[in-house]
C-alpha cells in the first residue's frame, strides 16, 4: 500500500559480493533514494534484512499472545495495551489475526533453519503468530455455536478483509484468507474485501451487504471499515 513512497524514502543497507559492487549499487540507489545509504558485505546486509523482519514478528507475537491471555481473563486487550503504553519505555503493538505477507511471515524461518538451535525466541514467535489464526477460528466457531443455541438456527457470517495488511490487495500468506477458508468449510460465509474483485473460493460482497450478517468478523483494518467514516 505504500511501496512507492518507501522506495524513495527508506534508508538502504547495500551489501555487494565485492566492495566495488557495493559502491556501484549505492551509486544506482542515489539516483532516486532520499534515505541514507549504507554499504557493507552481502552476508551482513542479508542478516540485517532477516533481523528487521524477525524483530517485527517477535513484537507482533507478544501483542497477539497478550490478546489471547486477556481473553482468558475476560479483559479488553486494547485497554491493557493503551495503559501499558503510557510507560515511556513500553510500546506494545496492536494485536491482529496473525501475520502474513512474503517477508515477516517467511524470513524468520531462514534464521531458525540456519542458526543451529539459537533462534528459539524467533521460532516461538513464528509459531505464536501462526497459532493466532487458528485461535480466531476457534473463537468464531464458539460464537456461532452460542448463536445457534440462542436462536435455533445457524447465523449468517461475514468476514471483513482478506489481504495480509490494511489498504492493500496482496493476499500472500494472509491469515485472513486462511481464517475465511476454514470458516467457509463449516458455514457458508460471505467476505468483504474492497481491494479485490473476485476470489476463486470465497463469495465476495460489498460492505453494505456484509454488515447485514448476524456475525461480522473484522480481520483486516481497511480504511473502509473505519467506524468514524461510515
Secondary structure, DSSP 8 states (H G I E B T S, - for coil): --HHHHHHHS-EEEEESSHHHHHHHHHHHTTT--S-EEEEEHHHHHHHHHHHHHHHHHHHHHHHHHHHHHHHTT--HHHHHHHHTTSTT-------S---TTTHHHHHHHHHHHTTT--HHHHHHHHHHHHHHHHHHHHHHHHHHHHHHHHSS---EEEE--SSSTT----TT-HHHHHHHHHHHHS--EEE-TT-S--SSSEE--HHHHTTSSEEEE-S--GGG-GGG-
